[in-house]
Amino acid sequence: MNHVLSLILGGGRGTRLFPLTKSRSKPAMPLAGRYRLIDIPISNCINSGLNHIYVLTQFLSASLHRHISNTYKFDMFDRGFCEILAAQQTYENNDWYQGTADAIRQNMRYITDDYDEVLILSGDQLYRMDYRELLETHRRSGADVTISVLPVEKSAISGFGIVRVGDDGRILGFLEKPKSEIEAEPFRAPPEWLMRQNINAQGRDYVANMGIYVFNRPFLEYVLTAPLKDGKPPTDFGKDIFPNIYHKHHVYAHIFDDFWEDLGTIRAYWEVSLALCDDQPRFEFHSPRGVIYTRVRNLPPSRISNAQLEKVRMAEGCVVQADAVIRRSIIGVRSRICRGVHIEQTVLTGADRIESDADREENARRGRINLGIGEGTMIRGAIIDKDCRIGKNVRIENDRGINFLHEDTNKNAMYYIRDGIIVIPRGTTIPDGTRIPSTEER
């Protein structure tokens, strides 16, 4: 494992997650109240015995850099590292990353001949994988590159790149986000191959590219430098490289059959977050198969006073006052929820600091609303980003089923509605008695 280098692509802009990505990159997104999305692939690497890790960043990466540098510090004697490779101008290239392959190519100087294999990962997916199994498949098959694939149903293939797999596991074709059943039909996975992988397909007749790859290092260097038919270098693995190499080189599939989600939209982020609150969630952060790590904050235990909580994940450093009711919700670090608040089906990401009694007295003198959720407020079906100040007797509920509102990313709106979910941007102050959506929009 010391001869495997892990590269995590963490430069995603995450436009479909706006406004949650207004001030942060997608891999820096809060998760389950105390984690960040980038913790998932880094923890999977650590649990797989891989501790030579680079995270490639580009877009709004300050908070991501801070989180990684404060969290992942390896023993000085084992030569492990988790370091950041930020997009930078060089003598060879002065452009931003143009795609996944271009991001790797611009950092080839760090992929030295100390490594035999390169593991390429995405920084914005929720799953648990032992990469040693993927590497075993790669080595046993004698592949130049191995792609991790996921069994999916026909109804889901329009959102994936799907692959055609032979009986021996070799990949025989690629199709990016098929538009019709006719073009997808030749890509049905061989039942015999699925059975040999101990997969109970149950209608999942296609396999999708997960964006997780293992390359032999010399082969990676070759495909990144070989020009395409138009003479230009490839910029993306899924669109440029794989469709042009599978028929001439050994490209194999490694099947993965467990929980996996790409939190690429507001609704997907909201639904997966709330599903983590269920009695038996499909994904757990503390498991014998591998713990998910994150920053140690040294916060006090949460304090709850005569409140009603049902199916709630609550992080440390929170205060919940009397008569509050919280159902199937995420309550993030340092959240303060005042008396009589009612919260349902909501992701509350918390705050970056705890206001003291003196801070709240100063807020009262200045007529400023405190950090957290004010008395008597009701929130249902929403995402409240960090450091919001929500006043007393506010009502936040999309009871009219508005689907989209305030799509302009340059607009500093008090709230947005995307995929039917109300999103309160980071650091927003909402005055006492506000109704969201407003009366006019209702």
GUZANU-303187 format. One line per field, with one value per residue (C-alpha): residue number from 0; residue in three letters; chain; x, y, z. Coordinates in steps of 0.1 Angstrom, whole numbers, plus 5000, padded with zeros to 4 digits. Each point is the difference from the previous one (the first is absolute). Layout:
REM residues N
i	NUM; ...
aa	ALA; ...
ch	A; ...
xx	X; ...
yy	Y; ...
zz	Z; ...
//
This chain:
REM residues 442
i	0; 1; 2; 3; 4; 5; 6; 7; 8; 9; 10; 11; 12; 13; 14; 15; 16; 17; 18; 19; 20; 21; 22; 23; 24; 25; 26; 27; 28; 29; 30; 31; 32; 33; 34; 35; 36; 37; 38; 39; 40; 41; 42; 43; 44; 45; 46; 47; 48; 49; 50; 51; 52; 53; 54; 55; 56; 57; 58; 59; 60; 61; 62; 63; 64; 65; 66; 67; 68; 69; 70; 71; 72; 73; 74; 75; 76; 77; 78; 79; 80; 81; 82; 83; 84; 85; 86; 87; 88; 89; 90; 91; 92; 93; 94; 95; 96; 97; 98; 99; 100; 101; 102; 103; 104; 105; 106; 107; 108; 109; 110; 111; 112; 113; 114; 115; 116; 117; 118; 119; 120; 121; 122; 123; 124; 125; 126; 127; 128; 129; 130; 131; 132; 133; 134; 135; 136; 137; 138; 139; 140; 141; 142; 143; 144; 145; 146; 147; 148; 149; 150; 151; 152; 153; 154; 155; 156; 157; 158; 159; 160; 161; 162; 163; 164; 165; 166; 167; 168; 169; 170; 171; 172; 173; 174; 175; 176; 177; 178; 179; 180; 181; 182; 183; 184; 185; 186; 187; 188; 189; 190; 191; 192; 193; 194; 195; 196; 197; 198; 199; 200; 201; 202; 203; 204; 205; 206; 207; 208; 209; 210; 211; 212; 213; 214; 215; 216; 217; 218; 219; 220; 221; 222; 223; 224; 225; 226; 227; 228; 229; 230; 231; 232; 233; 234; 235; 236; 237; 238; 239; 240; 241; 242; 243; 244; 245; 246; 247; 248; 249; 250; 251; 252; 253; 254; 255; 256; 257; 258; 259; 260; 261; 262; 263; 264; 265; 266; 267; 268; 269; 270; 271; 272; 273; 274; 275; 276; 277; 278; 279; 280; 281; 282; 283; 284; 285; 286; 287; 288; 289; 290; 291; 292; 293; 294; 295; 296; 297; 298; 299; 300; 301; 302; 303; 304; 305; 306; 307; 308; 309; 310; 311; 312; 313; 314; 315; 316; 317; 318; 319; 320; 321; 322; 323; 324; 325; 326; 327; 328; 329; 330; 331; 332; 333; 334; 335; 336; 337; 338; 339; 340; 341; 342; 343; 344; 345; 346; 347; 348; 349; 350; 351; 352; 353; 354; 355; 356; 357; 358; 359; 360; 361; 362; 363; 364; 365; 366; 367; 368; 369; 370; 371; 372; 373; 374; 375; 376; 377; 378; 379; 380; 381; 382; 383; 384; 385; 386; 387; 388; 389; 390; 391; 392; 393; 394; 395; 396; 397; 398; 399; 400; 401; 402; 403; 404; 405; 406; 407; 408; 409; 410; 411; 412; 413; 414; 415; 416; 417; 418; 419; 420; 421; 422; 423; 424; 425; 426; 427; 428; 429; 430; 431; 432; 433; 434; 435; 436; 437; 438; 439; 440; 441
aa	MET; ASN; HIS; VAL; LEU; SER; LEU; ILE; LEU; GLY; GLY; GLY; ARG; GLY; THR; ARG; LEU; PHE; PRO; LEU; THR; LYS; SER; ARG; SER; LYS; PRO; ALA; MET; PRO; LEU; ALA; GLY; ARG; TYR; ARG; LEU; ILE; ASP; ILE; PRO; ILE; SER; ASN; CYS; ILE; ASN; SER; GLY; LEU; ASN; HIS; ILE; TYR; VAL; LEU; THR; GLN; PHE; LEU; SER; ALA; SER; LEU; HIS; ARG; HIS; ILE; SER; ASN; THR; TYR; LYS; PHE; ASP; MET; PHE; ASP; ARG; GLY; PHE; CYS; GLU; ILE; LEU; ALA; ALA; GLN; GLN; THR; TYR; GLU; ASN; ASN; ASP; TRP; TYR; GLN; GLY; THR; ALA; ASP; ALA; ILE; ARG; GLN; ASN; MET; ARG; TYR; ILE; THR; ASP; ASP; TYR; ASP; GLU; VAL; LEU; ILE; LEU; SER; GLY; ASP; GLN; LEU; TYR; ARG; MET; ASP; TYR; ARG; GLU; LEU; LEU; GLU; THR; HIS; ARG; ARG; SER; GLY; ALA; ASP; VAL; THR; ILE; SER; VAL; LEU; PRO; VAL; GLU; LYS; SER; ALA; ILE; SER; GLY; PHE; GLY; ILE; VAL; ARG; VAL; GLY; ASP; ASP; GLY; ARG; ILE; LEU; GLY; PHE; LEU; GLU; LYS; PRO; LYS; SER; GLU; ILE; GLU; ALA; GLU; PRO; PHE; ARG; ALA; PRO; PRO; GLU; TRP; LEU; MET; ARG; GLN; ASN; ILE; ASN; ALA; GLN; GLY; ARG; ASP; TYR; VAL; ALA; ASN; MET; GLY; ILE; TYR; VAL; PHE; ASN; ARG; PRO; PHE; LEU; GLU; TYR; VAL; LEU; THR; ALA; PRO; LEU; LYS; ASP; GLY; LYS; PRO; PRO; THR; ASP; PHE; GLY; LYS; ASP; ILE; PHE; PRO; ASN; ILE; TYR; HIS; LYS; HIS; HIS; VAL; TYR; ALA; HIS; ILE; PHE; ASP; ASP; PHE; TRP; GLU; ASP; LEU; GLY; THR; ILE; ARG; ALA; TYR; TRP; GLU; VAL; SER; LEU; ALA; LEU; CYS; ASP; ASP; GLN; PRO; ARG; PHE; GLU; PHE; HIS; SER; PRO; ARG; GLY; VAL; ILE; TYR; THR; ARG; VAL; ARG; ASN; LEU; PRO; PRO; SER; ARG; ILE; SER; ASN; ALA; GLN; LEU; GLU; LYS; VAL; ARG; MET; ALA; GLU; GLY; CYS; VAL; VAL; GLN; ALA; ASP; ALA; VAL; ILE; ARG; ARG; SER; ILE; ILE; GLY; VAL; ARG; SER; ARG; ILE; CYS; ARG; GLY; VAL; HIS; ILE; GLU; GLN; THR; VAL; LEU; THR; GLY; ALA; ASP; ARG; ILE; GLU; SER; ASP; ALA; ASP; ARG; GLU; GLU; ASN; ALA; ARG; ARG; GLY; ARG; ILE; ASN; LEU; GLY; ILE; GLY; GLU; GLY; THR; MET; ILE; ARG; GLY; ALA; ILE; ILE; ASP; LYS; ASP; CYS; ARG; ILE; GLY; LYS; ASN; VAL; ARG; ILE; GLU; ASN; ASP; ARG; GLY; ILE; ASN; PHE; LEU; HIS; GLU; ASP; THR; ASN; LYS; ASN; ALA; MET; TYR; TYR; ILE; ARG; ASP; GLY; ILE; ILE; VAL; ILE; PRO; ARG; GLY; THR; THR; ILE; PRO; ASP; GLY; THR; ARG; ILE; PRO; SER; THR; GLU; GLU; ARG
ch	A; A; A; A; A; A; A; A; A; A; A; A; A; A; A; A; A; A; A; A; A; A; A; A; A; A; A; A; A; A; A; A; A; A; A; A; A; A; A; A; A; A; A; A; A; A; A; A; A; A; A; A; A; A; A; A; A; A; A; A; A; A; A; A; A; A; A; A; A; A; A; A; A; A; A; A; A; A; A; A; A; A; A; A; A; A; A; A; A; A; A; A; A; A; A; A; A; A; A; A; A; A; A; A; A; A; A; A; A; A; A; A; A; A; A; A; A; A; A; A; A; A; A; A; A; A; A; A; A; A; A; A; A; A; A; A; A; A; A; A; A; A; A; A; A; A; A; A; A; A; A; A; A; A; A; A; A; A; A; A; A; A; A; A; A; A; A; A; A; A; A; A; A; A; A; A; A; A; A; A; A; A; A; A; A; A; A; A; A; A; A; A; A; A; A; A; A; A; A; A; A; A; A; A; A; A; A; A; A; A; A; A; A; A; A; A; A; A; A; A; A; A; A; A; A; A; A; A; A; A; A; A; A; A; A; A; A; A; A; A; A; A; A; A; A; A; A; A; A; A; A; A; A; A; A; A; A; A; A; A; A; A; A; A; A; A; A; A; A; A; A; A; A; A; A; A; A; A; A; A; A; A; A; A; A; A; A; A; A; A; A; A; A; A; A; A; A; A; A; A; A; A; A; A; A; A; A; A; A; A; A; A; A; A; A; A; A; A; A; A; A; A; A; A; A; A; A; A; A; A; A; A; A; A; A; A; A; A; A; A; A; A; A; A; A; A; A; A; A; A; A; A; A; A; A; A; A; A; A; A; A; A; A; A; A; A; A; A; A; A; A; A; A; A; A; A; A; A; A; A; A; A; A; A; A; A; A; A; A; A; A; A; A; A; A; A; A; A; A; A; A; A; A; A; A; A; A; A; A; A; A; A; A; A; A; A; A; A; A; A; A; A; A; A; A; A; A; A; A; A; A; A; A; A; A; A; A; A; A; A; A; A
xx	5000; 5030; 5003; 4965; 4993; 4965; 4988; 4967; 4983; 4987; 4996; 4963; 4980; 4968; 4976; 4970; 5006; 4998; 4997; 5016; 5031; 4999; 5030; 5014; 5009; 4979; 5024; 4999; 4962; 4989; 4987; 4980; 5006; 5037; 5018; 5008; 4997; 5038; 5002; 4984; 5027; 5029; 4986; 4995; 5037; 5012; 4978; 5014; 5036; 5006; 5017; 5017; 4972; 4997; 4968; 4998; 4981; 4990; 4967; 4993; 5024; 5010; 4977; 5009; 5037; 4994; 4980; 5026; 5030; 4983; 4988; 5024; 5034; 5019; 5027; 5033; 5016; 4978; 5006; 4962; 4985; 4967; 5010; 4983; 5008; 4984; 4995; 5031; 5017; 5031; 5024; 4982; 4964; 4983; 4964; 4974; 4992; 4979; 4988; 5009; 5027; 5015; 5001; 5021; 5022; 5009; 5013; 5020; 5032; 4987; 4992; 5035; 5015; 4998; 4965; 4989; 4962; 4979; 4966; 4977; 4970; 4972; 4997; 4963; 4984; 4986; 5010; 5024; 5024; 5031; 5022; 5022; 4973; 5000; 5038; 4998; 4977; 5023; 5031; 4983; 4986; 5033; 4981; 5015; 4971; 4971; 4968; 4977; 4964; 4967; 4969; 4971; 4964; 4989; 4981; 5033; 5023; 4992; 5021; 5030; 5027; 4993; 5025; 4997; 5017; 5011; 4997; 5036; 4995; 5017; 4983; 4988; 4983; 4990; 4968; 4997; 4965; 4979; 4969; 4980; 4994; 5011; 5035; 5003; 4988; 5034; 5015; 4981; 5024; 5006; 4980; 5027; 5026; 4978; 4994; 5037; 5004; 4973; 4977; 4963; 4990; 4962; 4993; 5034; 5010; 5025; 5033; 5009; 5034; 5006; 5028; 5025; 5030; 5033; 5027; 5034; 5021; 5019; 4966; 4985; 5028; 4996; 4962; 5003; 5026; 4987; 4981; 4965; 4990; 4997; 5036; 4989; 5008; 4972; 4983; 4975; 5003; 4964; 4995; 5035; 5022; 4980; 4980; 5033; 5020; 4977; 5003; 5038; 5010; 4991; 4971; 4982; 4970; 4999; 4965; 4989; 4967; 4993; 4987; 5012; 4986; 5012; 4986; 4999; 4967; 4983; 4973; 5025; 5020; 4968; 4985; 5033; 5006; 4966; 5003; 5030; 4975; 4981; 5001; 5021; 5017; 5015; 5033; 5015; 5031; 5013; 5003; 5022; 5007; 5016; 4995; 4994; 5024; 4997; 5013; 5002; 4984; 5002; 4964; 4978; 4973; 4966; 4975; 4963; 4974; 4965; 4998; 4985; 5024; 4991; 5025; 5025; 5038; 5014; 5036; 5020; 4998; 4963; 4974; 4963; 4976; 4968; 4969; 5019; 4989; 5024; 4991; 5021; 5026; 5037; 5012; 5036; 5028; 4994; 4963; 4978; 4963; 4978; 4968; 4970; 5018; 4985; 5024; 4991; 5017; 5027; 5038; 5014; 5038; 5008; 5025; 5037; 5000; 4980; 4985; 5006; 4974; 5020; 4997; 4962; 4998; 5019; 4977; 4970; 5015; 5007; 4967; 5017; 4986; 5019; 5017; 4977; 4962; 4978; 4971; 4968; 5014; 4988; 5022; 4989; 5017; 5030; 5038; 5014; 5036; 5026; 5000; 4964; 4981; 4963; 4977; 4970; 4967; 5014; 4982; 5021; 4979; 4994; 4963; 4991; 5025; 5020; 5028; 5025; 5005; 5029; 5022; 5024; 5033; 5009; 4969; 5005; 4966; 4989; 4989; 4999; 4977; 5016; 4985; 4972; 5023; 5004; 5037; 5011; 5035; 5029; 5001; 4964; 4980; 4963; 4979; 4974; 4966; 5013; 4980; 5020; 4989; 4986; 4963; 5006; 5017; 4975
yy	5000; 5023; 4999; 5013; 5037; 5013; 5031; 5015; 5025; 5027; 5029; 4997; 5032; 4984; 5024; 4977; 5004; 5038; 5019; 4974; 5003; 5038; 5002; 4965; 4972; 4970; 4976; 5025; 4996; 4993; 4964; 4986; 5030; 4995; 4985; 5013; 4981; 4999; 4979; 4971; 4992; 5009; 4977; 4972; 5004; 4999; 4969; 4983; 5005; 5028; 5030; 5017; 5024; 5032; 5021; 5020; 5033; 5030; 5017; 5019; 4977; 5020; 4982; 4966; 5007; 5011; 4969; 4976; 5017; 5000; 4964; 4976; 4999; 4968; 4985; 5015; 4966; 4983; 5024; 5003; 5033; 5016; 5032; 5025; 5007; 5033; 5011; 5020; 5016; 4982; 5004; 4972; 5012; 5032; 4989; 4988; 4963; 4993; 4966; 4970; 4988; 5034; 5005; 4968; 5009; 5035; 4982; 4972; 5013; 4987; 4965; 4987; 4965; 4992; 4989; 4970; 5008; 5032; 4999; 5029; 5009; 5025; 5024; 5003; 4965; 4982; 4963; 4976; 4980; 4979; 5010; 4970; 4979; 5023; 4997; 4962; 4999; 5023; 4979; 4966; 5010; 5015; 5032; 5032; 5018; 4987; 5019; 4996; 4995; 4999; 4979; 5023; 4997; 5011; 5030; 5014; 4997; 5034; 5016; 4978; 4989; 4963; 4973; 4968; 4971; 4967; 4966; 5003; 5035; 5019; 5032; 5000; 5033; 5034; 5020; 5033; 5007; 4981; 5017; 4970; 4963; 4991; 5013; 4987; 4964; 4987; 5011; 4975; 4983; 4962; 4981; 4974; 5026; 5016; 4966; 4993; 5032; 4988; 5028; 4996; 5023; 5003; 5021; 5018; 4989; 5028; 5010; 5037; 5017; 5012; 5023; 4978; 4988; 4981; 5006; 4985; 5031; 4997; 4994; 5031; 5021; 4986; 5007; 5035; 5010; 4982; 5025; 4994; 4999; 5038; 5003; 5014; 4983; 4982; 5020; 4975; 4962; 4991; 5020; 5000; 4973; 4968; 5000; 5002; 4973; 4971; 4982; 5001; 4997; 4979; 5019; 4979; 5005; 4996; 4995; 5019; 4990; 5022; 5034; 5028; 5034; 5030; 5030; 5021; 5019; 5018; 4973; 4972; 5017; 5006; 4965; 4981; 5022; 4993; 4963; 4999; 5008; 4967; 4972; 4978; 5024; 4984; 5019; 5003; 5020; 4977; 4964; 4970; 5003; 5034; 5032; 5033; 5025; 5038; 5029; 4998; 5033; 4997; 5012; 4994; 4974; 5012; 5012; 4992; 5014; 4983; 4998; 4973; 4984; 4972; 4986; 5027; 5001; 5027; 5011; 5013; 5035; 5004; 5016; 4990; 5018; 4989; 4992; 4997; 4972; 4986; 4971; 4982; 5027; 5006; 5025; 5012; 5010; 5030; 5003; 5020; 4993; 5021; 4993; 4988; 4995; 4973; 4985; 4971; 4985; 5026; 5001; 5025; 5003; 5019; 5028; 5007; 5015; 5000; 5033; 5007; 5017; 5032; 4997; 4996; 5030; 5020; 4988; 5012; 5034; 5003; 4985; 4971; 4965; 4972; 4972; 4970; 4995; 5025; 4992; 4987; 4995; 4972; 4984; 4972; 4985; 5023; 5003; 5027; 5007; 5010; 5031; 5010; 5023; 4991; 5022; 4992; 4986; 4995; 4975; 4982; 4975; 4994; 4992; 5011; 4977; 5026; 4982; 5027; 5036; 5024; 4981; 5029; 4991; 5037; 5008; 5004; 4986; 4993; 4966; 4977; 4972; 4972; 4966; 5011; 5004; 5034; 5008; 5028; 5012; 5001; 5030; 5011; 5020; 4995; 5026; 4991; 4989; 4994; 4976; 4979; 4999; 5035; 5008; 5013; 4968; 4978
zz	5000; 5004; 4962; 4994; 4997; 5006; 4982; 5011; 4976; 5022; 4976; 4993; 4996; 5010; 4982; 5005; 5038; 4999; 5024; 5023; 4977; 4999; 5024; 4999; 4976; 4997; 5019; 5029; 5005; 5036; 5005; 5028; 5023; 5006; 4969; 4966; 4967; 4996; 5032; 4981; 4974; 5024; 5027; 4974; 4991; 5036; 5007; 4969; 5011; 4975; 5015; 4971; 4991; 4979; 4998; 4968; 5006; 4979; 5008; 5033; 5017; 5031; 5025; 4984; 5004; 5036; 5009; 4985; 5016; 5034; 4998; 4982; 5016; 4997; 5022; 4993; 4998; 4974; 4971; 4994; 4989; 4990; 4980; 4979; 4963; 4992; 4964; 4990; 4971; 4987; 4971; 4982; 5007; 5013; 4997; 5025; 5000; 4969; 5013; 5021; 4977; 4996; 5038; 5003; 4970; 5015; 5031; 4983; 5016; 5034; 4986; 5003; 4991; 5038; 4992; 4979; 5000; 5003; 5016; 4988; 5021; 5001; 5030; 5000; 5005; 5030; 5003; 5018; 4979; 5008; 4971; 5006; 4984; 4970; 4998; 5002; 4970; 4981; 5007; 4995; 4966; 4987; 4991; 4988; 5017; 5022; 5004; 5030; 4988; 5018; 4990; 4992; 4988; 4966; 5014; 5014; 4970; 4984; 5028; 4997; 4975; 4996; 4987; 4981; 5017; 4986; 5017; 5012; 5015; 4972; 4990; 4964; 4996; 5016; 4998; 5017; 5014; 4975; 4987; 4989; 5008; 4964; 5004; 5036; 4992; 4988; 5033; 5022; 5023; 4994; 5027; 5002; 5008; 5027; 5015; 5002; 5019; 5025; 4989; 5003; 4972; 5008; 4969; 5001; 4965; 4993; 5016; 5004; 5001; 5036; 4992; 5019; 4981; 5004; 4974; 4996; 5003; 4966; 4983; 5017; 4987; 4965; 4998; 5014; 4974; 4969; 4979; 4988; 4963; 4999; 5013; 5034; 5033; 5018; 5028; 5015; 5008; 4993; 4968; 4984; 5013; 5007; 4967; 4981; 5019; 5009; 4966; 5000; 5036; 5031; 5017; 5026; 5024; 5037; 5013; 5031; 5016; 5030; 5010; 4977; 4994; 4980; 5019; 4969; 5004; 5028; 5002; 5000; 5027; 5021; 4995; 5008; 5030; 5015; 4992; 5023; 5029; 4995; 5026; 4977; 4975; 4969; 5008; 5035; 5008; 5027; 4987; 5005; 4963; 5005; 5020; 4982; 5015; 5003; 5019; 5038; 5013; 5038; 5004; 5031; 4999; 4987; 5026; 4996; 5024; 5000; 4962; 4977; 4975; 4975; 4975; 5004; 4994; 5023; 5000; 5030; 5014; 4996; 5023; 4997; 5023; 5015; 4980; 4967; 4977; 4975; 4976; 4974; 4997; 5000; 5027; 4993; 5023; 5024; 4990; 5025; 4999; 5022; 5019; 4981; 4967; 4977; 4974; 4976; 4970; 5001; 4997; 5024; 4994; 5032; 5007; 5000; 5035; 5032; 5011; 5037; 5023; 4996; 4962; 5003; 5023; 4975; 4972; 5021; 5004; 4963; 4989; 4984; 4998; 5018; 4982; 4997; 4999; 5020; 5022; 4985; 4965; 4978; 4972; 4978; 4969; 4999; 5000; 5023; 4992; 5026; 5022; 4993; 5024; 4999; 5021; 5021; 4987; 4965; 4977; 4973; 4981; 4963; 5005; 4964; 4983; 4983; 4980; 4991; 5012; 4998; 4975; 4994; 5017; 5001; 5021; 5037; 5009; 5036; 4988; 4969; 4990; 4980; 4993; 5023; 5029; 5018; 5005; 5023; 4989; 5023; 5025; 4992; 5025; 5000; 5019; 5026; 4986; 4965; 4978; 4974; 4972; 5003; 4996; 4965; 4989; 5017
//
